[in-house]
Amino acid sequence: MRGLDSVLQEIMSGWGAPGMAVGVVRRGEILYAQGFGVQSLETMTPVTASSVFSILSISKCFVATAVMQLVDSGVLDLDAPLTEYLPYFAMDDHRYRQITVRHALSHTSGMPDMEEHEYIELVRHPESDDGAAERYVRNLRSKRLIADPGERFSYSNIAYNVLGDLLAKATSRPFEDVMRDKVLLPSGMLSSTFVPDEVPPEVLAWPHLRSPAMRISPVYPYHRADAPASFLHTTVTDMLHWCLTCLGRGSYLGRSILSPAGFELMWKPVVKRRNPPDLYEQMALGWNLGHHCGARTVSHGGGGFGGTAFMLLMPENDCAVAALCNAESSGHIQTAKAVANALLGQPQQANRVSWMVPISHALARGGIEAAYACYSEILGCDDKYYFGEYELLDLSLQLHMANQTELAVDVLGLNLHVYPEHIETYLNLASMYRHKGDVEEARRSLARAAAIEPANATVTAVLDLIRKAPR
């Protein structure tokens, strides 16, 4: 891995990330595990291979494995409805009775995702008691589906939180204990936990937000009901043990956590996501399937609440990469790809950064006017920056979480200036207006989205919801 340190340092500098940990396994051995930067801009404690990060949505891969263990043992049936195991699970839509375990695992359940303001409120008011998960599931009665179960891919954190409660009820044990004893410890992940309070403060990599300058998050994000979808805490070394377990098709140091057939079933395509070549070509049971530089990939990423993580397996090449970061951006994916290139004998390079980075710097210097001026200056600088509809959405959500909602709305306005027909921007605007109590502006944003894409089920569902709200 000669020269990798300098490439990773360049990525860190370009994206402005406080800290990052990167690891590599190849042919059954840990090849590289290194920390960069600091765990916190307040303490300035260096990141090491033993620093603990929240890996956010990568948590779902572990939950999927625990579910498949119960399928292997005959406790659960992949094609049985969730209501068979959770009789109190219900939604404001008769189709919920058709949702199976397989649907929930593959994000084809038709369940919506939480709106961003709902997610922020969830972690701002954490619950950690034993009844949190069941209360969460029971409170889904007001939610409606956005598609028929099995119809199409639609990412849903809600679905995985239901699966977490399912694991607890099917085993008659707390979810966190099931994950520790059945998945984490047998995979050699001795420093990993779904309970943040179990992490020693001196090794915790605190999340950071661009608000708009980089700062530590004002709250440490956690809610026990959302742990299955979002809150596994782990080190890069433990993640490499997990990569070895996965490359071994469920076997680690002679211990098996899942049958090889069960692992292969998890990696069998269920639904198309994007056109190849891409890391997200197809969705399987808890994993994304795709390609990188001609190599088959099995991967999952995580992002939000001031952190990001990415895990990239290349099974046919018998190697894998893990990248953990305590800031939000697409830099973690760039990191994983740079390391994957090195493993595949391709050139190692830091590549371009998102236009979100200079825009955030401009916001910190002079507000939204400076951001518009910055966009004009960097337009055409394709050698330095890449542009995309979703990049400023990440920035706006970080601002929103840091209580900079007005500025977040302004940033979404800039995104619409550049991408005037981007549906997700209108949805995010509507969510922020609703959070502010401005129902009329939320209606207007959704109406514009509906005019662009009348058949969009998410837009229709949210518009219908706020139309029923009192004026």
matplotlib code that plots the C-alpha trace (Angstrom):
import matplotlib.pyplot as plt

x = [0.0, 2.9, 1.9, -1.5, -1.0, -0.3, -3.3, -5.5, -4.1, -4.8, -8.5, -8.7, -7.4, -9.5, -12.8, -11.9, -12.7, -11.6, -10.7, -10.8, -9.8, -9.1, -8.4, -7.7, -7.8, -6.5, -6.3, -7.4, -5.1, -5.2, -3.0, -3.5, -5.2, -4.5, -6.0, -5.8, -6.7, -8.5, -11.5, -12.7, -11.9, -12.3, -10.0, -7.7, -7.2, -5.6, -7.6, -6.1, -7.2, -8.8, -11.0, -14.7, -17.0, -20.7, -21.1, -24.7, -26.5, -23.8, -25.5, -28.1, -25.7, -25.3, -29.1, -29.6, -27.1, -28.9, -32.2, -30.7, -29.4, -33.0, -34.0, -31.2, -32.5, -36.1, -37.3, -38.2, -39.5, -38.3, -41.6, -43.9, -45.6, -44.1, -47.5, -47.0, -44.2, -45.2, -49.1, -49.0, -47.3, -49.8, -49.9, -52.6, -52.7, -54.2, -51.2, -49.0, -50.3, -48.5, -45.0, -42.7, -39.3, -37.7, -39.4, -38.0, -34.5, -34.3, -35.9, -38.9, -41.5, -43.1, -42.6, -41.6, -38.5, -38.5, -38.6, -35.4, -37.0, -38.5, -35.0, -33.5, -36.2, -35.8, -32.1, -32.7, -35.0, -33.3, -35.0, -33.0, -35.5, -36.5, -39.9, -38.5, -38.5, -42.0, -43.4, -41.7, -43.3, -46.7, -46.5, -46.2, -50.0, -50.3, -47.8, -48.8, -47.0, -45.4, -45.5, -47.0, -44.8, -42.4, -43.1, -39.8, -36.7, -37.4, -34.8, -36.4, -34.7, -38.2, -38.2, -34.9, -36.0, -39.0, -36.6, -34.7, -37.9, -38.6, -35.2, -35.9, -39.4, -38.3, -35.5, -37.1, -33.9, -32.9, -31.9, -28.4, -27.7, -28.7, -26.4, -23.5, -23.7, -24.8, -23.0, -20.4, -18.4, -18.3, -16.9, -14.1, -15.6, -14.7, -14.8, -18.2, -21.6, -25.0, -25.0, -23.1, -22.8, -20.6, -17.9, -15.1, -15.2, -11.4, -11.7, -15.0, -14.8, -17.4, -19.5, -19.0, -21.3, -20.6, -22.7, -21.3, -17.8, -16.8, -17.8, -18.6, -22.3, -24.3, -25.8, -24.5, -27.0, -28.7, -32.2, -32.6, -35.5, -33.3, -30.2, -30.9, -30.8, -28.2, -26.1, -23.6, -20.3, -17.1, -13.4, -11.7, -9.9, -13.2, -14.6, -11.7, -12.6, -16.1, -14.8, -12.8, -16.0, -18.0, -15.3, -15.2, -19.0, -19.8, -16.8, -14.1, -11.2, -13.0, -16.3, -19.3, -22.0, -24.1, -24.1, -22.3, -25.7, -27.2, -24.5, -24.8, -28.6, -27.9, -25.8, -28.4, -29.9, -33.5, -34.2, -32.4, -31.2, -28.9, -27.4, -23.9, -21.1, -21.9, -21.5, -25.3, -26.5, -28.7, -30.1, -29.8, -30.8, -29.1, -26.3, -25.7, -24.3, -22.3, -18.9, -15.7, -13.1, -14.5, -14.4, -17.7, -18.5, -20.7, -21.0, -22.9, -22.4, -23.7, -24.1, -25.9, -25.8, -22.3, -20.6, -20.0, -18.7, -18.2, -17.5, -16.5, -16.0, -14.6, -15.2, -13.6, -10.5, -10.6, -10.1, -12.1, -11.9, -13.4, -13.4, -14.9, -15.1, -16.5, -17.8, -20.5, -19.5, -18.9, -15.3, -15.7, -16.7, -13.8, -11.5, -12.9, -12.5, -9.0, -8.0, -9.8, -7.9, -4.7, -5.8, -6.8, -3.5, -5.2, -3.7, -4.2, -5.5, -7.5, -9.8, -12.1, -14.1, -17.8, -18.9, -20.4, -17.0, -16.2, -19.9, -19.7, -16.5, -18.2, -21.2, -18.9, -17.2, -20.2, -23.5, -25.7, -24.7, -21.1, -22.3, -24.0, -20.9, -18.7, -20.9, -20.4, -16.6, -16.3, -18.7, -16.6, -13.8, -14.5, -10.9, -11.2, -14.9, -17.8, -21.4, -24.5, -28.1, -27.6, -24.4, -26.0, -28.8, -26.2, -25.0, -28.5, -29.3, -26.2, -27.2, -30.7, -29.3, -27.1, -30.2, -29.3, -32.6, -33.0, -29.5, -30.4, -33.5, -31.3, -28.9, -31.8, -32.7, -29.2, -29.6, -32.9, -31.2, -28.8, -31.1, -34.6, -36.4, -34.8, -37.7, -35.7, -34.8, -38.5, -39.2, -36.5, -37.7, -41.2, -39.9, -38.0, -41.0, -43.2, -40.6, -40.8, -44.6, -45.0, -47.5, -48.4, -44.8, -44.5, -47.6, -46.2, -42.9, -44.7, -47.1, -44.1, -42.6, -46.0, -46.1, -42.7, -43.4, -47.1, -46.7, -44.1, -45.6, -43.6, -44.6, -48.3, -48.2, -46.6, -48.9, -51.9, -50.7, -50.3, -53.4, -55.2, -53.3, -55.2, -54.6]
y = [0.0, 2.3, 5.9, 5.4, 7.6, 10.7, 10.1, 9.7, 12.8, 14.7, 13.5, 14.6, 18.0, 18.5, 17.6, 19.3, 16.2, 16.4, 12.7, 9.4, 5.8, 3.5, -0.2, -2.9, -6.7, -9.0, -12.8, -13.3, -10.8, -7.2, -5.3, -1.8, 0.0, 3.7, 6.8, 10.3, 13.7, 14.0, 12.5, 15.9, 19.5, 20.4, 17.7, 17.3, 13.7, 11.9, 9.2, 5.7, 2.3, 1.9, 5.1, 4.3, 5.7, 5.4, 3.7, 4.7, 2.7, 0.1, -1.2, -2.7, -5.3, -6.6, -6.6, -8.5, -11.1, -11.6, -12.0, -14.5, -16.5, -16.9, -17.9, -20.5, -21.9, -22.0, -19.4, -16.9, -17.3, -14.8, -14.7, -14.6, -11.3, -9.1, -9.2, -12.9, -12.0, -8.5, -8.5, -4.9, -3.7, -1.7, 1.2, 3.5, 1.5, -2.0, -3.1, -3.3, -6.8, -7.9, -6.7, -9.7, -10.1, -10.3, -7.0, -5.2, -6.6, -5.5, -2.1, -3.2, -3.0, 0.2, 1.7, 5.4, 6.8, 9.3, 12.9, 14.7, 16.9, 13.7, 12.2, 15.2, 15.4, 11.7, 12.1, 15.3, 13.5, 10.1, 7.2, 4.3, 2.3, -1.3, -0.2, 2.3, -0.1, -1.4, 2.1, 3.2, 0.3, 1.0, 4.6, 3.7, 3.4, 6.9, 6.2, 5.2, 3.2, 4.8, 1.7, -1.8, -4.3, -5.8, -3.3, -1.4, -0.2, 2.5, 2.9, 2.8, 3.2, 2.6, -1.0, -1.8, -0.5, -2.8, -5.6, -4.7, -5.1, -8.3, -9.7, -8.8, -10.4, -13.5, -14.2, -12.9, -10.9, -7.2, -6.3, -5.1, -8.4, -10.5, -8.4, -8.6, -12.3, -13.7, -11.3, -9.0, -11.1, -14.2, -12.0, -10.7, -7.3, -7.0, -3.2, -2.8, -2.0, -0.7, 1.1, 4.5, 4.7, 1.6, 3.5, 4.9, 8.7, 8.9, 6.8, 8.2, 10.0, 12.8, 13.7, 17.1, 19.3, 22.1, 24.8, 26.3, 26.1, 22.7, 22.2, 19.3, 18.4, 20.1, 16.7, 13.2, 11.4, 8.3, 6.8, 3.2, 2.6, 3.7, 1.7, -1.2, 1.3, 3.7, 3.3, 0.5, 1.9, 0.2, 0.7, 0.3, -2.8, -4.4, -3.5, -5.4, -8.5, -8.1, -7.9, -11.1, -12.7, -11.7, -12.7, -16.0, -16.3, -16.1, -17.8, -16.2, -18.0, -21.3, -19.9, -19.7, -17.1, -18.0, -20.8, -20.1, -20.6, -18.0, -15.5, -16.2, -15.6, -12.2, -11.4, -12.5, -9.6, -8.7, -5.4, -3.0, 0.4, 2.0, 1.2, -0.4, 0.2, 1.5, 0.4, 0.5, -1.5, -3.8, -4.3, -7.6, -8.6, -5.8, -5.2, -3.3, -5.1, -3.5, -3.1, -1.0, -1.0, -4.3, -6.0, -7.2, -5.3, -5.9, -2.8, -0.5, 3.1, 5.2, 9.0, 11.5, 13.2, 14.4, 11.2, 8.9, 5.4, 3.0, -0.7, -2.1, -5.9, -7.4, -11.1, -12.4, -10.5, -11.6, -8.0, -5.3, -1.7, 0.1, 3.9, 5.7, 9.5, 11.9, 14.4, 14.4, 14.4, 12.1, 11.9, 8.5, 7.0, 8.7, 7.2, 3.7, 4.0, 5.3, 2.3, -0.1, 1.2, 0.5, -3.1, -3.5, -2.1, 1.1, 4.6, 6.0, 9.5, 11.8, 13.0, 16.0, 17.2, 18.1, 21.7, 21.5, 22.1, 25.5, 26.5, 25.8, 27.8, 30.7, 30.5, 30.7, 33.8, 35.8, 34.0, 33.0, 35.9, 34.7, 31.2, 32.3, 34.2, 31.2, 29.0, 31.5, 31.3, 27.5, 26.9, 25.2, 24.2, 20.5, 19.6, 20.5, 20.0, 17.8, 18.9, 16.9, 17.4, 15.8, 17.4, 20.6, 18.6, 17.0, 20.5, 21.9, 18.9, 19.6, 23.2, 22.2, 19.8, 22.6, 24.9, 27.0, 26.3, 29.6, 29.2, 25.6, 26.9, 29.4, 26.6, 24.5, 27.6, 27.7, 24.0, 24.8, 27.7, 25.1, 22.1, 23.6, 20.3, 18.3, 16.6, 15.7, 19.4, 20.4, 17.5, 18.8, 22.3, 21.2, 19.3, 22.3, 24.6, 22.2, 22.2, 26.0, 25.8, 27.4, 24.9, 27.2, 27.3, 23.5, 23.1, 25.3, 23.4, 20.1, 21.5, 22.5, 19.0, 17.4, 19.6, 18.3, 14.6, 14.0, 10.3, 10.6, 8.6, 10.3, 13.8, 12.7, 11.1, 14.1, 16.6, 14.6, 14.6, 18.4, 19.1, 17.6, 19.8, 22.7, 26.0]
z = [0.0, -0.8, -1.1, 0.4, 3.4, 1.3, -0.9, 2.2, 3.8, 0.6, 0.7, 4.3, 3.5, 0.4, 2.2, 5.4, 7.6, 11.2, 11.5, 9.6, 10.1, 7.1, 7.0, 4.4, 4.4, 1.6, 1.4, 5.0, 6.6, 7.9, 5.5, 6.7, 9.6, 10.1, 11.8, 10.4, 12.0, 15.3, 17.2, 18.2, 17.2, 20.9, 22.5, 19.4, 20.5, 17.5, 15.6, 15.9, 14.7, 18.2, 17.9, 18.0, 15.3, 14.7, 11.4, 10.9, 8.1, 7.8, 10.9, 8.6, 7.3, 10.8, 11.4, 8.2, 9.3, 12.6, 10.8, 8.4, 11.4, 12.6, 9.0, 9.0, 12.3, 11.2, 13.7, 10.9, 7.4, 4.9, 3.1, 6.2, 6.9, 9.6, 11.3, 12.0, 14.4, 15.5, 15.8, 16.9, 13.7, 11.7, 9.3, 8.0, 4.8, 4.4, 2.3, 5.4, 6.0, 2.8, 4.0, 4.5, 6.2, 2.8, 1.7, 4.8, 4.4, 0.7, 1.0, -1.1, 1.7, 0.4, 3.8, 3.7, 5.3, 8.2, 7.1, 8.0, 10.6, 12.2, 12.3, 13.9, 16.5, 17.2, 18.2, 20.0, 22.3, 22.8, 24.5, 25.9, 28.0, 27.1, 25.6, 23.1, 20.1, 20.6, 21.1, 17.9, 16.0, 17.5, 16.5, 12.8, 12.7, 11.2, 8.4, 4.8, 2.3, -0.8, -2.9, -3.0, -1.1, -3.5, -6.2, -6.2, -4.2, -1.7, 1.1, 4.5, 7.9, 9.4, 8.0, 9.6, 13.0, 12.7, 12.0, 15.2, 17.2, 15.4, 16.5, 20.1, 20.1, 18.2, 20.6, 23.8, 24.4, 24.1, 20.5, 21.7, 23.5, 20.5, 18.2, 20.7, 21.4, 18.0, 15.5, 17.0, 19.4, 17.2, 14.4, 16.6, 17.1, 20.8, 20.9, 19.2, 20.6, 19.8, 23.1, 23.0, 26.7, 26.7, 24.6, 26.7, 26.1, 25.5, 22.3, 20.9, 17.6, 18.1, 15.0, 13.4, 11.3, 8.7, 10.3, 8.1, 9.5, 10.8, 14.5, 16.8, 16.8, 19.5, 20.4, 20.3, 18.0, 19.4, 19.9, 21.0, 18.6, 15.7, 16.7, 14.2, 11.3, 12.5, 15.6, 15.7, 17.2, 16.2, 15.4, 12.0, 13.4, 14.4, 10.9, 9.4, 11.4, 10.1, 6.5, 7.1, 8.4, 5.4, 2.9, 4.7, 4.0, 7.7, 9.2, 11.3, 13.0, 12.8, 14.2, 11.9, 12.5, 9.4, 6.9, 3.6, 1.9, 4.1, 3.3, -0.4, -0.2, 1.4, -1.6, -4.2, -6.2, -5.3, -7.0, -9.5, -8.2, -10.9, -14.2, -14.3, -13.7, -10.2, -6.6, -6.2, -9.2, -7.2, -3.7, -2.0, 1.6, 3.5, 1.0, -2.2, -5.2, -8.0, -9.7, -9.3, -12.0, -13.4, -10.0, -8.4, -5.2, -2.1, -0.1, 2.3, 3.3, 6.1, 6.5, 8.7, 12.1, 11.5, 10.4, 7.5, 6.9, 4.0, 3.7, 0.3, -0.3, -3.5, -2.9, -6.1, -5.3, -1.7, -0.3, 1.4, 2.6, 5.6, 5.9, 9.0, 9.3, 11.9, 9.3, 6.6, 2.9, 0.0, 1.0, 2.6, -0.7, -2.5, 0.2, -0.3, -4.1, -3.8, -1.6, -3.9, -6.8, -5.0, -4.3, -8.0, -9.3, -10.5, -10.0, -6.5, -6.5, -4.3, -7.2, -7.1, -4.2, -4.1, -4.8, -1.4, 0.2, -1.3, -0.9, 2.8, 3.1, 1.3, 3.6, 6.6, 5.1, 3.9, 4.1, 1.2, -1.1, -0.9, -1.7, -4.9, -5.8, -5.1, -7.4, -10.2, -9.6, -9.5, -12.4, -15.1, -12.7, -13.4, -12.8, -9.1, -8.2, -9.1, -9.1, -8.2, -7.1, -3.7, -2.5, -1.1, 0.4, 2.8, 3.7, 4.3, 6.6, 8.6, 9.0, 10.0, 12.7, 14.0, 14.4, 11.3, 9.6, 7.8, 6.3, 5.4, 3.5, 1.6, 0.6, -0.8, -2.7, -4.3, -5.2, -7.0, -8.7, -10.2, -10.4, -10.7, -11.2, -8.4, -6.5, -3.4, -2.9, -2.9, -0.4, 1.9, 1.6, 2.5, 5.5, 6.8, 6.3, 8.2, 11.0, 11.1, 11.1, 7.7, 6.2, 3.3, 2.0, 2.5, 0.4, -2.3, -2.4, -2.7, -5.4, -7.5, -7.1, -8.0, -11.1, -12.2, -11.4, -10.8, -10.2, -7.4, -4.6, -1.9, -3.0, -3.2, 0.2, 2.0, 0.1, 1.1, 4.7, 5.0, 3.0, 6.0, 8.4, 9.9, 8.0]

ax = plt.figure().add_subplot(projection="3d")
ax.plot(x, y, z, "-o")
ax.set_aspect("equal")
plt.show()
